[in-house]
Amino acid sequence: MAPKKFLIYKADGRRVQFNENKILSTCIRAGASKKTAKRILKKVKSKIYRNTTSYDVYKKVLNVISQEKDLKALHQRYQLKNAIMRMGPAGFAFENYVASLLEYYDFQATGIRSKIKGKCATHEIDIIGMKGDSKFLIECKYHSKHGVYTGLKESLYTHARFLDMQPRFSGEIIFCNTKVSNHAKKYAKCTRQQIFSWRYPAKNSLEKIIEKYNLYPITILNLSQNELRIFSESNMMIAKDLLRYDDTKIARMTGISKKRIKNMQRLVEQIFYSK
């Protein structure tokens, strides 16, 4: 077992000090009691050795949770970041997912992958969002690998497109499933560009909105790529959407077997109603 203070490797190659509070806070946000979170942490720490990777720590947490009684829902919720990354390899599913999230940011999606002619070029806009009478250009930056930041380049690119299409849009927004670089944050503040990403902004970040309103993506159910494609095409990207209809109707809508749909619905009920 590693000493109380030790370093681990992040996905981007950096060595950082192991932070046990991250495991505690993530478990609690995912629905665990403080007592359960502390018990999980204690077991995980007994299995960790110095110079391990953050991903190995993550897998050990999941392994410990899976061995605990009646924590199936916690096991699924703890996988939120990876569930979003399973939307790849292309970003279309993530765009559809963000369109479903927008109402919880007080926006309404009025167009997905729309072509808009600017002053100098024609642009395909990921999402057009409305907030009151204001229209927003919304770009979705999706990454399927850990350790990748959304950076200054993406922020510059989005702002250039926004300027080319003036005065069509009142503002510009970037949604991304990874952390955003400090350079991108600084540039966004300077240009009044909004960014919603993993861990940023602090009170309204992507994962906090998801956890607050139970907007877990359908990929938290460990779908096959074909099932993901079907649900994405059916605009059912939020797991709790499966509870809107009975299993017979969803099976008819998607072509997925009624038995498989029923099993998914049971898991969704566990995820949302066992906190």
C-alpha positions in Angstrom: 0.0 0.0 0.0 1.2 3.5 -0.8 2.0 6.0 2.0 -0.6 8.6 3.0 0.9 11.2 0.6 2.1 10.0 -2.8 2.0 10.8 -6.5 -0.1 9.3 -9.3 0.1 9.7 -13.0 -2.7 11.6 -14.8 -3.8 10.7 -18.3 -1.9 13.6 -19.8 1.4 12.3 -18.2 1.5 14.7 -15.3 2.4 13.5 -11.8 0.1 14.9 -9.1 -0.5 14.2 -5.5 -3.2 11.6 -4.8 -6.3 13.4 -3.6 -8.6 11.2 -1.6 -11.2 14.0 -1.4 -11.9 13.6 -5.1 -13.0 10.0 -4.5 -15.1 11.1 -1.5 -16.8 14.0 -3.3 -17.5 12.0 -6.5 -19.0 9.1 -4.5 -21.2 11.6 -2.5 -22.3 13.4 -5.7 -23.1 10.1 -7.2 -25.5 9.3 -4.3 -23.4 7.6 -1.6 -23.7 8.6 2.0 -20.7 10.1 3.8 -20.3 6.8 5.7 -20.4 4.7 2.6 -18.0 7.0 0.7 -15.5 6.8 3.6 -15.8 3.0 3.6 -15.2 2.9 -0.1 -12.2 5.2 0.1 -10.6 3.1 2.9 -10.8 0.0 0.8 -9.5 1.7 -2.3 -6.5 3.1 -0.4 -5.6 -0.3 0.8 -5.3 -1.4 -2.9 -3.3 1.6 -4.2 0.5 1.6 -4.7 2.7 4.6 -5.4 3.2 5.7 -9.1 -0.1 4.2 -10.2 -2.3 6.0 -12.7 -5.5 8.0 -12.1 -7.3 5.5 -14.4 -6.2 2.6 -12.3 -7.5 4.4 -9.2 -10.8 4.9 -11.0 -11.0 1.2 -11.8 -10.2 0.2 -8.3 -13.0 2.5 -7.0 -15.5 0.8 -9.4 -14.3 -2.6 -8.3 -14.8 -1.8 -4.6 -18.3 -0.3 -5.3 -19.2 -3.5 -7.3 -18.3 -5.6 -4.2 -20.5 -3.6 -1.9 -24.1 -4.7 -1.3 -27.0 -2.7 -3.0 -24.7 -0.2 -4.8 -25.5 -1.0 -8.4 -26.9 2.5 -9.0 -23.9 4.2 -7.4 -21.7 2.0 -9.6 -23.4 3.3 -12.8 -23.5 7.0 -11.6 -19.8 7.0 -10.7 -19.1 6.3 -14.4 -20.5 9.6 -15.6 -17.4 10.9 -17.3 -16.6 7.7 -19.0 -20.2 7.3 -20.1 -20.0 10.6 -21.9 -16.8 9.5 -23.6 -18.5 6.4 -24.8 -20.6 8.6 -27.1 -17.8 8.5 -29.7 -15.9 8.1 -31.8 -17.7 10.9 -33.7 -19.3 13.8 -31.9 -22.9 13.6 -33.3 -24.3 11.8 -30.3 -22.7 14.3 -28.0 -24.3 17.2 -30.0 -27.7 15.5 -29.7 -27.1 15.0 -25.9 -26.2 18.7 -25.4 -29.4 19.7 -27.3 -31.4 17.7 -24.7 -29.5 19.4 -21.8 -30.0 23.0 -23.0 -33.4 23.6 -21.3 -31.7 23.1 -18.0 -29.3 26.0 -18.9 -32.4 28.0 -19.8 -31.9 27.6 -23.5 -34.0 25.9 -26.3 -32.4 24.1 -29.2 -34.0 25.3 -32.4 -31.6 23.7 -34.9 -28.9 21.0 -34.9 -26.1 20.9 -37.5 -27.6 23.8 -39.4 -25.8 25.5 -42.4 -25.5 29.3 -42.0 -24.0 31.6 -44.6 -21.6 34.1 -43.1 -19.8 37.1 -44.7 -16.9 35.0 -45.9 -17.9 31.4 -45.6 -20.8 29.0 -45.0 -20.7 27.3 -41.6 -22.3 24.2 -40.2 -23.4 25.2 -36.7 -23.6 22.3 -34.2 -26.6 23.8 -32.4 -28.6 27.0 -32.6 -30.0 27.9 -29.2 -32.6 30.4 -28.1 -32.8 32.2 -24.7 -35.7 34.6 -24.7 -35.4 36.7 -27.9 -31.6 36.1 -28.2 -30.1 33.6 -30.6 -26.8 31.8 -29.7 -24.2 29.9 -31.7 -23.4 26.8 -29.8 -20.4 24.6 -30.6 -19.9 21.1 -29.1 -16.3 19.9 -28.6 -16.2 16.2 -28.0 -13.2 14.1 -27.0 -13.2 10.4 -26.6 -9.8 10.1 -24.7 -8.8 11.1 -21.2 -6.2 13.8 -20.7 -7.3 15.9 -23.6 -8.1 19.6 -22.9 -10.4 21.8 -24.9 -8.0 24.7 -25.6 -7.4 28.1 -27.0 -7.6 26.9 -30.6 -11.2 25.8 -30.2 -12.1 29.0 -28.5 -10.5 31.1 -31.3 -12.2 29.0 -34.0 -15.6 29.4 -32.4 -15.2 33.2 -32.0 -14.0 33.6 -35.6 -17.2 31.8 -36.9 -19.3 34.0 -34.5 -17.8 37.2 -36.0 -18.2 36.0 -39.6 -22.0 35.4 -39.0 -22.7 38.7 -37.2 -25.3 40.1 -36.6 -27.2 36.7 -36.8 -26.2 35.7 -33.2 -26.3 37.5 -29.9 -23.7 35.3 -28.3 -21.5 32.2 -28.6 -21.2 29.1 -26.4 -18.9 26.1 -26.2 -20.0 22.9 -24.6 -17.2 20.3 -24.1 -17.0 17.0 -22.2 -13.4 17.6 -21.0 -11.6 20.2 -18.9 -10.9 23.5 -20.6 -7.4 25.1 -20.6 -6.6 28.3 -18.7 -5.7 30.1 -22.0 -9.2 29.2 -23.4 -10.9 30.5 -20.2 -9.0 33.8 -20.3 -9.8 34.3 -24.0 -13.4 33.4 -23.4 -13.7 36.0 -20.7 -12.1 38.6 -22.9 -14.5 38.0 -25.8 -17.6 37.2 -23.6 -17.7 33.7 -24.9 -19.5 31.3 -22.6 -18.0 27.8 -21.9 -19.7 24.9 -20.1 -17.2 22.0 -19.6 -16.1 19.4 -17.1 -15.5 21.2 -13.8 -16.1 24.7 -15.3 -17.7 27.0 -14.5 -17.6 26.0 -10.8 -21.3 26.3 -10.0 -22.7 25.4 -13.4 -20.3 22.9 -14.9 -21.5 20.1 -17.2 -21.3 17.3 -14.6 -23.0 19.4 -11.9 -26.0 20.1 -14.1 -26.2 16.4 -15.0 -26.0 15.3 -11.4 -28.4 18.0 -10.1 -31.2 17.2 -12.6 -30.5 13.4 -13.1 -29.6 14.0 -16.8 -27.3 11.0 -17.0 -26.6 10.1 -20.6 -28.1 6.9 -22.0 -24.5 5.6 -22.4 -24.4 5.1 -18.7 -26.4 1.9 -19.5 -23.3 0.4 -21.3 -24.9 0.4 -24.7 -23.5 -1.2 -27.8 -22.5 1.1 -30.6 -25.5 0.1 -32.6 -27.9 0.8 -29.7 -26.2 4.2 -29.2 -26.8 5.0 -32.9 -30.4 4.0 -32.7 -31.1 6.1 -29.5 -29.2 9.1 -30.9 -31.3 8.9 -34.1 -34.4 8.7 -32.0 -33.4 11.7 -29.9 -33.4 9.7 -26.7 -30.0 10.7 -25.3 -30.9 11.1 -21.6 -31.3 7.8 -19.7 -34.5 8.8 -17.9 -36.1 9.3 -21.3 -36.6 5.5 -21.3 -39.2 5.9 -18.5 -41.4 8.2 -20.6 -42.9 5.3 -22.5 -43.6 1.6 -21.9 -41.2 -1.1 -23.1 -43.5 -2.1 -26.0 -43.6 1.4 -27.5 -39.8 1.9 -27.2 -39.2 -1.5 -28.7 -41.4 -0.5 -31.6 -39.7 2.9 -32.0 -36.2 1.6 -31.9 -36.3 -2.0 -33.1 -34.5 -3.1 -29.9 -36.0 -6.1 -28.2 -38.6 -5.6 -25.6 -36.6 -7.7 -23.1 -33.5 -5.5 -23.5 -35.6 -2.3 -23.2 -37.2 -3.7 -20.0 -33.8 -4.5 -18.5 -32.6 -0.9 -19.3 -35.6 0.6 -17.7 -35.1 -1.4 -14.5 -31.5 -0.1 -14.4 -32.6 3.5 -15.0 -35.1 3.2 -12.1 -32.3 2.0 -9.9 -30.0 4.8 -10.9 -32.6 7.5 -10.2 -34.7 6.2 -7.3 -32.1 4.6 -5.1 -30.4 7.7 -3.7 
